[in-house]
Each structure stands twice: as structure tokens, then as C-alpha cells.
Amino acid sequence: MTRAALSNQDYESFRTFLESACGIVLGENKHYLVVSRLSRLMADEGVETLADLVAHLKDDRKRQLRERIVEAMTTNETFWFRDTFPFDILKETIFPDLADRRVRSPRIWSSACSSGQEPYSISMTIQEYQASRPGSLTDVQIMATDISPTILLDAKEASYDALALARGLSNERKQKFFTPLRDGRWQARPEIRNRVRFSQANLLQSYSLLGRFDVIFCRNVLIYFSSESKSDILARMARVLNPGGYLFLGSSESITQYSDEFEMVRCPRGSVYRVKSGLVLKPTAPIPRPIVRPAGNGKR
């Protein structure tokens, strides 16, 4: 399939399908992206044109094909400890706050976990915090979700090659939290992976079965959704956050114009949003707790 073979009508039909299926909004001139990401899939399926592919999608029996298309069009770009500051804020501000409020079994949601780097980075941060404050937050649970069932299978294995590990993971953390495998890959240790539970979820659908959370990571995700979907997602996330719960967005993302249910909390190392609940927490000064400095300067 070439750019010339992709008519505007076919492209518009595919844009409509993709937004309704997973919320991803393609721009008006992203023909090249569709061509590059679907050419191999179409060849595997024996489909010659995008119009034929869209026609196949109308068949209710083609669920697996729809999942493959969504997976092909989804960006699974991820790093360990991405941007660094969210994990610093967890360790230096949010975890001490939860401990002081005696929150039992805090729950954290990594809402677009991809191949697992984000939830496992959270789990390592928990491990480091517990080492600095023995007996504190002993039962933190992490729910990790993604729309792609294939990527979730990889994430559950928690094993990565050298190239994947090099993207933001310091050698000190690698040696401390991972075990080498015979095939040259490394697997997260049981204490890191056992607190993470994975589940398939579409952010456009109900969150009711996921339960309630104290912290939500929804980083570098909203940029792919329409304004209406952004507002809807943020409203439903606010409803599943416990009082005083926190929301992390990507460093270039903002809730301005999309939600008035959160307030920004400025911390020494960055910012996080908190669902409005009347909870008092000093936003401009760090909570005076012992701080364990992470080794290296890697990003997730």
C-alpha cells in the first residue's frame, strides 16, 4: 500500500474507526503513518486496500483483526523512570503523605503501561522508599493496564534485553532489581514484579472493575485523544481517585480546558495534580523526610 493508493475517503473511514475503537485521533495528513504501520498487517491478512480493511472491520467476527490494527497504530514508546521527577515526587512527597494519613494498602494505576517499564519503575521506587522507612507502606499495589493484549503478555514476563534496559535504567538499579537470564535477557526480581497486576483496559470504557486508587499515572497518553475524550477520561479518573488522590500527566500535558476537578501541587522537583477534596498538603515545600537519592540520572 502506497500513499497514492490511500484515498482520502478510505483514510477518513479509517480515522473514524480508530477513534471509535480506542480514542486515537489521527491528523488530516497522517497517511504516511497508516501506510507505514499497516502495510505488513495488510499483507499478512491478504488485504490490498484500506477500504477492504475497513470493510473487514464491520464483521463482528473480526475482533482479533481489530485488536491487531489498534496495536499496530498504538505508540508503545517507553523508558525507565521517564522524566525522573514523577518518581522523585512519589518518594519525597506522595509516599510520606500516604504514610502520614495511614492509608492502608495504597493503590497505584499505570493506565497505559506498554511493555511494563512504568509500573516496574513505580515498583522499584516503592522498594527504595521502604528501604528508607522500614515498616512504612508495606502493602502498596500497582494496577497496570494497556489496550494491547500482546504488549501485556510481554510486560507480565518482566524480562528485557540489553537495549531495552539501557533506556533509562541505571546499572546500579539493574544489578539491584534484576536477575540475569541464560538467554542474555534480564528479569525483574520477584519483589518488584509481584506487586504489579496487569489487565487489558480501554481508557474510553468503564473503569468500575478496576477499583479505586490513590495515585494514577496517565502520562503521554491524552495527547492522542480528542478534546471531548480528554474531558471524559479526566472526569472518570477523578471519580476513581480516593480523596486526596494524585494524577500524573506527561511533562507537556495539561488539564487546562479539560477538567476543573483537579488542583496543581507544585513540588521541588516538578508538579502533580490532586483531585479536589479539601485535603491540606503544603504545595511549595518538600515534606521533611529522609530522601534516598536515586543512582544515576536515567529516565524511563
C-alpha positions as CSV (number, residue, x, y, z in Angstrom):
1,M,0.0,0.0,0.0
2,T,1.4,3.4,-1.0
3,R,0.4,7.0,-0.2
4,A,-1.0,7.2,-3.7
5,A,-3.1,4.1,-3.2
6,L,-4.6,5.5,0.0
7,S,-7.6,7.7,-1.0
8,N,-8.9,10.5,1.2
9,Q,-12.2,8.7,1.6
10,D,-10.5,5.5,2.8
11,Y,-8.4,7.5,5.1
12,E,-11.4,9.3,6.6
13,S,-13.2,6.0,7.1
14,F,-10.1,4.5,8.9
15,R,-9.8,7.7,11.1
16,T,-13.4,7.2,12.2
17,F,-12.9,3.6,13.1
18,L,-9.7,4.2,15.0
19,E,-11.2,7.0,17.1
20,S,-14.3,4.9,18.0
21,A,-12.2,1.8,18.8
22,C,-9.5,3.3,21.0
23,G,-9.8,7.1,21.1
24,I,-6.7,7.8,19.0
25,V,-7.3,10.8,16.8
26,L,-5.2,10.9,13.6
27,G,-4.4,14.3,12.0
28,E,-5.6,15.1,8.5
29,N,-2.3,14.4,6.9
30,K,-1.1,11.2,8.6
31,H,-1.5,9.0,5.5
32,Y,2.2,8.0,5.8
33,L,1.7,6.8,9.3
34,V,-1.2,4.5,8.3
35,V,0.8,3.2,5.4
36,S,4.0,2.5,7.4
37,R,2.2,0.8,10.3
38,L,-0.4,-1.3,8.4
39,S,1.4,-2.4,5.3
40,R,2.8,-5.6,6.9
41,L,-0.5,-6.4,8.6
42,M,-2.5,-6.0,5.4
43,A,0.0,-8.2,3.6
44,D,-0.4,-10.9,6.3
45,E,-4.2,-10.6,6.0
46,G,-4.2,-10.7,2.2
47,V,-6.0,-7.3,2.1
48,E,-5.0,-5.0,-0.8
49,T,-6.6,-1.7,0.1
50,L,-7.5,0.2,3.2
51,A,-11.1,0.3,2.0
52,D,-11.2,-3.5,2.1
53,L,-9.6,-3.5,5.5
54,V,-12.3,-1.1,6.9
55,A,-14.9,-3.3,5.3
56,H,-13.5,-6.3,7.2
57,L,-13.7,-4.4,10.4
58,K,-17.5,-4.2,10.1
59,D,-17.6,-8.0,10.6
60,D,-18.2,-8.7,14.3
61,R,-16.2,-11.9,14.0
62,K,-13.1,-9.9,13.2
63,R,-12.3,-9.0,16.8
64,Q,-8.7,-10.2,16.6
65,L,-8.1,-8.2,13.4
66,R,-9.4,-5.1,15.2
67,E,-7.1,-5.7,18.1
68,R,-4.1,-6.1,15.7
69,I,-4.9,-2.8,14.0
70,V,-5.2,-0.9,17.2
71,E,-1.9,-2.5,18.4
72,A,-0.2,-1.5,15.2
73,M,-1.4,2.1,15.4
74,T,-0.6,2.5,19.1
75,T,2.7,4.0,20.1
76,N,4.4,1.8,22.6
77,E,7.4,4.2,23.2
78,T,8.5,3.9,26.8
79,F,11.5,4.4,29.1
80,W,12.6,3.5,32.6
81,F,11.9,6.3,35.1
82,R,10.7,8.6,32.3
83,D,11.4,12.3,33.1
84,T,12.6,11.3,36.6
85,F,10.6,13.8,38.5
86,P,7.3,11.8,38.9
87,F,9.3,9.1,40.8
88,D,11.1,11.7,42.9
89,I,7.7,13.2,43.8
90,L,6.4,9.7,44.7
91,K,9.3,9.1,47.0
92,E,9.7,12.5,48.6
93,T,6.1,13.8,48.8
94,I,3.3,11.4,48.0
95,F,4.5,8.3,49.8
96,P,5.2,10.2,53.0
97,D,1.8,11.9,52.7
98,L,0.1,8.5,52.3
99,A,2.0,7.1,55.3
100,D,1.2,10.1,57.5
101,R,-2.5,9.7,56.6
102,R,-2.2,6.0,57.4
103,V,-3.6,4.9,54.1
104,R,-4.0,1.1,54.2
105,S,-2.9,-0.7,51.0
106,P,-2.4,2.3,48.7
107,R,-3.2,1.5,45.1
108,I,-1.5,3.0,42.1
109,W,-2.7,2.8,38.5
110,S,-0.4,2.8,35.5
111,S,-3.0,3.5,32.9
112,A,-1.0,2.9,29.7
113,C,1.7,0.6,30.8
114,S,3.0,-0.6,27.4
115,S,5.8,-3.2,28.0
116,G,5.9,-2.6,31.7
117,Q,8.7,0.0,32.2
118,E,6.4,2.5,34.0
119,P,4.8,0.1,36.6
120,Y,8.1,-1.6,37.3
121,S,9.8,1.8,37.8
122,I,7.0,2.6,40.3
123,S,7.6,-0.7,42.0
124,M,11.3,0.0,42.3
125,T,10.6,3.4,43.7
126,I,8.4,1.7,46.3
127,Q,11.2,-0.6,47.2
128,E,13.6,2.2,47.6
129,Y,11.2,4.2,49.8
130,Q,10.5,1.2,52.0
131,A,14.2,0.7,52.5
132,S,14.5,4.3,53.7
133,R,11.5,4.0,56.0
134,P,11.3,0.3,57.2
135,G,7.7,-0.7,58.1
136,S,6.1,2.1,56.1
137,L,3.7,1.4,53.2
138,T,4.2,-2.3,53.3
139,D,1.3,-3.3,51.1
140,V,1.3,-1.0,48.0
141,Q,-0.5,-2.4,45.0
142,I,0.0,-1.5,41.3
143,M,-2.6,-2.0,38.6
144,A,-1.1,-1.8,35.1
145,T,-3.3,-1.6,32.1
146,D,-3.0,-1.3,28.4
147,I,-5.2,-1.7,25.4
148,S,-2.9,-4.2,23.7
149,P,-3.2,-7.8,24.9
150,T,0.1,-8.7,23.1
151,I,2.1,-6.0,24.8
152,L,0.6,-7.0,28.2
153,L,1.9,-10.6,27.7
154,D,5.4,-9.1,27.2
155,A,5.0,-6.9,30.3
156,K,4.0,-9.7,32.5
157,E,7.2,-11.6,31.7
158,A,9.2,-8.6,33.1
159,S,12.2,-9.7,31.0
160,Y,14.2,-7.3,28.9
161,D,17.1,-7.3,26.5
162,A,20.2,-5.1,27.0
163,L,18.9,-2.4,24.6
164,A,15.6,-2.0,26.5
165,L,17.3,-1.9,29.8
166,A,19.7,0.8,28.6
167,R,16.8,3.2,28.0
168,G,16.8,4.9,31.4
169,L,17.8,2.2,33.9
170,S,21.0,2.8,35.8
171,N,23.4,0.0,36.2
172,E,23.0,0.2,39.9
173,R,19.3,-0.4,39.7
174,K,19.8,-3.1,37.1
175,Q,22.1,-5.1,39.4
176,K,19.8,-4.5,42.4
177,F,16.4,-5.2,41.0
178,F,17.0,-7.6,38.1
179,T,18.3,-11.1,37.6
180,P,20.3,-12.2,34.5
181,L,18.7,-15.0,32.4
182,R,20.5,-17.6,30.3
183,D,19.4,-16.0,27.0
184,G,21.1,-12.7,27.8
185,R,18.0,-11.0,29.0
186,W,17.3,-9.7,32.5
187,Q,14.1,-10.3,34.5
188,A,12.8,-8.1,37.3
189,R,13.1,-9.7,40.7
190,P,10.0,-11.3,42.3
191,E,9.7,-8.5,44.9
192,I,9.5,-5.9,42.0
193,R,7.1,-7.8,39.7
194,N,4.8,-9.4,42.3
195,R,3.2,-6.2,43.4
196,V,2.2,-5.4,39.8
197,R,-1.1,-6.8,38.4
198,F,-1.8,-6.4,34.6
199,S,-5.1,-6.1,32.9
200,Q,-6.4,-5.1,29.5
201,A,-8.3,-1.9,29.5
202,N,-9.5,0.7,27.1
203,L,-9.5,4.2,28.5
204,L,-12.7,5.1,26.7
205,Q,-14.6,2.3,28.5
206,S,-15.7,1.9,32.1
207,Y,-13.1,1.9,35.0
208,S,-15.6,0.5,37.5
209,L,-14.0,-3.0,37.6
210,L,-10.5,-1.6,38.4
211,G,-11.5,-0.3,41.8
212,R,-10.3,2.9,43.4
213,F,-6.8,4.4,43.5
214,D,-4.6,6.8,45.5
215,V,-2.3,7.6,42.5
216,I,-2.9,7.5,38.8
217,F,-0.2,7.7,36.1
218,C,-1.7,8.8,32.8
219,R,1.5,10.1,31.2
220,N,1.9,11.0,27.5
221,V,-1.5,9.4,26.7
222,L,-4.0,12.2,26.5
223,I,-2.2,13.9,23.6
224,Y,-3.7,11.2,21.3
225,F,-7.3,11.8,22.2
226,S,-9.9,14.4,21.1
227,S,-10.8,17.2,23.5
228,E,-14.1,15.5,24.3
229,S,-12.4,12.2,25.1
230,K,-9.8,14.0,27.3
231,S,-12.5,15.7,29.3
232,D,-14.3,12.3,29.7
233,I,-11.2,10.4,30.7
234,L,-10.2,13.0,33.3
235,A,-13.7,13.2,34.8
236,R,-13.8,9.4,35.2
237,M,-10.3,9.3,36.6
238,A,-11.3,11.9,39.2
239,R,-14.2,9.6,40.3
240,V,-11.9,6.6,40.9
241,L,-9.4,8.5,42.9
242,N,-9.7,8.4,46.6
243,P,-9.9,11.7,48.5
244,G,-6.6,13.5,48.2
245,G,-5.6,11.2,45.3
246,Y,-2.9,12.2,42.8
247,L,-2.7,12.3,39.0
248,F,0.5,12.4,37.0
249,L,0.3,13.6,33.4
250,G,3.2,13.9,30.8
251,S,5.6,16.8,31.1
252,S,4.0,18.5,28.1
253,E,0.4,17.7,29.1
254,S,-2.1,19.9,31.0
255,I,-5.7,19.6,32.3
256,T,-6.4,23.2,31.4
257,Q,-9.7,23.4,29.5
258,Y,-10.5,19.8,30.1
259,S,-11.2,19.5,33.8
260,D,-11.8,21.6,36.9
261,E,-11.8,18.6,39.3
262,F,-8.0,18.8,40.0
263,E,-5.6,21.3,41.5
264,M,-1.9,21.5,40.7
265,V,0.5,20.7,43.5
266,R,3.9,22.2,42.9
267,C,6.8,20.2,44.4
268,P,10.5,21.0,44.4
269,R,11.1,18.6,41.5
270,G,8.0,19.1,39.4
271,S,4.2,19.2,39.5
272,V,1.4,16.7,40.1
273,Y,-2.4,17.1,40.1
274,R,-4.5,16.3,43.1
275,V,-8.2,15.6,43.0
276,K,-10.0,18.4,44.8
277,S,-11.1,17.2,48.3
278,G,-10.1,19.9,50.8
279,L,-7.1,18.0,51.9
280,V,-4.3,20.2,53.2
281,L,-0.8,19.5,51.9
282,K,1.8,22.2,51.6
283,P,2.3,22.5,47.8
284,T,5.5,24.6,47.7
285,A,7.8,22.9,50.2
286,P,9.0,19.3,50.5
287,I,7.8,17.2,53.3
288,P,10.8,16.9,55.7
289,R,11.5,13.2,55.3
290,P,14.8,11.3,54.7
291,I,15.4,11.2,51.0
292,V,17.2,8.4,49.2
293,R,18.8,9.8,46.1
294,P,18.4,7.5,43.0
295,A,21.6,6.3,41.5
296,G,22.4,7.7,38.0
297,N,20.2,10.0,36.0
298,G,18.3,7.6,33.8
299,K,14.8,8.2,32.6
300,R,12.0,5.7,31.9
